[in-house]
Amino acid sequence: MRCLAACQTELAIRMLDEILLPSFEVEFLVESKPLARRLHDSGLNVTCGDLKRTDTYLKADLTPGTCVVVEDNGRKSIRKVLESIWDAGGTLVYVLGVGISHTRKREEELKAQFPELNYLALSELFGGPLLTEFSRSLTRLKVQQYQRFFSDADRVLILLHNDPDPDALASGLALRNVLRRNRQTAVIGAFEGVTRPENQRMMNLLDIYVEQMTTAHVADFDRIAMVDVQPHYFGGEIDRVDLVIDHHPEQSGYTAVYKDIRLDYGSTSTILTEHLRAVDANISERTATAMLYAIKSDTLFFNRQANRVDIEAFSYLYPLADATLIRKMEGAEITMERLDYVLKARQNGQMVEQVFCAFLGTTPREDFIPYVADFYLQLENVQWTIISGIVNDTLVMSVRNLGYSRNAGEFVRKYFNEIGSAGGHRAMAKAVVPLRNFKDKFGNLQADEYTDKVLALALEFLHEHQPNDRKLVKA
């Protein structure tokens, strides 16, 4: 395709020449004879002429099918240039804003006179890719720094949270890859083992081994890294680590040599994908499969707490992963045991103002609680789910919402952080409270009284700072 570029500066000409060739046959039109000679001597196809005259474009054989690019640097009016192009028969006209501070205002001014033109800001064309490259360079520097710091350690511990989920498991595997270590020199560990069926199946299919840890074991390692978790989670047992990589809200009260915490990311595996790409690491099919499944799982396939970077990581990993294995891992999601607790929540739960709240009583495993919370969020007219149960004398609460109402993490922190551990994102949160502490604050409640109390707290929280005409609809 043929393109005419009416330009005023060498910078714009050089950039367009680099971008448009070889896809377009480009001819440059300039008014400065010295500039034309200099560009011609460097091999560019350039013609000198008055850009405000119609015959300049007629001599250049402008046709309705010719793409025309006009540089707009804000120093000279280009109205007459555009009028001449249209008079000469031009129809595919693009104005390239170079160094324009108020591009939207400039675009509106030109389109008021020439509604058919297309306005492109140079900052928009180059800003995204340039920022991406800068970000990748900063990530590369950070990764290379912690790689060097870990390189002289004999034994490394990659510590996960209790009952690790797919994101923690995949992140541990990915960090071992970044550190260029194996199972013997970089142990993936957790204080409590994996209990959920789909996570156990993931470990079996991908041959991921998580070693059971104690606080005494941790002291045996030369370097300690945490992924998908931060030290506060362990209740003060660990106050210093060498590396933390996480996508949950940053917590205080500990020191780390290196940290990469990105709250706006949907999964820690997304962060580790960027780390691997930044240093051009070779990602095995096993690691890619684990990370792809983790991103899909943690974001509910981009229905929760996901953004552009999660989609980009997913797209990058997809051709490297084994889709068949992912389908097998997902197959363990529904079990008869879990369905029993779904039915129990239906029998004991309440829904008021699109908030579904249920107390499951004593449960043998923690995974039943978030599963039920995710299940009921799929129901019509449900915007929030708050599901709780007792696991080993501890109250565990999972909170889910659709992501566009008030913050779930703020809710659990407000009411439960002082008596236990509580936190999370806008769309999902968790509270873990010793049963004794809960009773001291709220009393020894029966099951139905507990549901009433938690539901009342939720409604109180949702109604704060909310205009009367925007209250949730009564179910």
Secondary structure, 3 states (H helix, E strand, C coil): CEEEEECCCHHHHHHHHHHHCCCCEEEEEECCHHHHHHHHHCCCCEEECCCCCHHHHHHCCCCCCCEEEEEECCCCCCHHHHHHHHHCCCCEEEEEECCCCCHHHHHHHHHHHCCCCEEEEHHHHHHHHHHHHHHHHHHHHHHHHHHHHHHCCCCEEEECCCCCCHHHHHHHHHHHHHCCCCCCCEEEEECCCCCCHHHHHHHHHHCCCCEECCHHHHCCCCEEEEECCCHHHHCCCCCEEEEEEECCCCCCCCEEEEEEECCCCCCHHHHHHHHHHHCCCCCCHHHHHHHHHHHHHHCCCCCCCCCHHHHHHHHHHHHHCCHHHHHHHHCCCCCHHHHHHHHHHHHHCEEECCEEEEEEEECCCCCHHHHHHHHHHCCCCCCEEEEEEEECCEEEEEEEECCCCCCHHHHHHHHHCCCCEEEECCCEEEEEEEHHHHHHHHCCCCHHHHHHHHHHHHHHHHHCCCCHHHCCCCC
